[in-house]
């Protein structure tokens, strides 16, 4: 979705959409440039990067071309990396900014570099020295976004104050023939690293008498060391919670929906960051005493090659009924569709991780209210245009 050449603010949402579509096209040669009125800038020159190790670095051999009919007097190239990556050093003609996650957009570190030199029609340029990116300990599935434009993209109002680099300035030089050309105003390049992330769950030990309503809190944790990025529409891990027999669910956990006698629960993206946690708090009524009643909390079973430890993918939910009340069979109630939830009626989307083949009722952060406890917790994150800086 190219933006008009003189638009001074680039939407991060546009970049996210292009990335989701797999725009890593890098194949336009100067001879194939179409005639257009005025400058028309495109960027490219880098292929998908795979097999990196934490602590290593890679160079970004960006190319810039003008497939219009007139010279661009000055250009800006903006690099943006997800949270498993960082810049080894920042040139003095670049401003860096940390942009936290908001709306559907991932956390980013951006470097906007100004090149005060002409870019002629039909000529492919590259940086005299490539920008270098380092792989952090938390890297796994990351992304590098590139954008080129004539207009200063400005700082993202949601990010930290921009900081100028101190390394020698980058310069554009005419590229010799051969190699990859520039393709589009934006490209998104996947960067994968050799790393692991330990997804685990913890159960609960419940205690109460017949007729009593007791809280049940279980939890999902990513023990790292890597974070796991889930793009909108991608399949992601879910948590399946089965309450003990002899109980009924009075209130279900946030992001959970009934599925038979169990509940399938999604989570927000920050829970998938290294060290991230997602608790699920239920209110259970003890209807009757069922000997040896036990529930469970388990991770969904989609392939997770980055998580080799399966021993902590399941945990027990035990129940100790403290009085000698009525005893029922092991087929007692464990809640169902009529039980109320902390999250109310929701839809899949926003920064909440997408789920398996059946989408969970997960909150679209722009227009959903989540009901927690006896009150309503309105989560309405304002829609703002995030610049790629």
Order of alpha helices (4+ residues) and beta strands (2+ residues): alpha-beta-beta-beta-beta-beta-beta-beta-beta-beta-beta-beta-beta-beta-beta-beta-beta-beta-beta-beta-beta-beta-beta-beta-beta-beta-beta-beta-beta
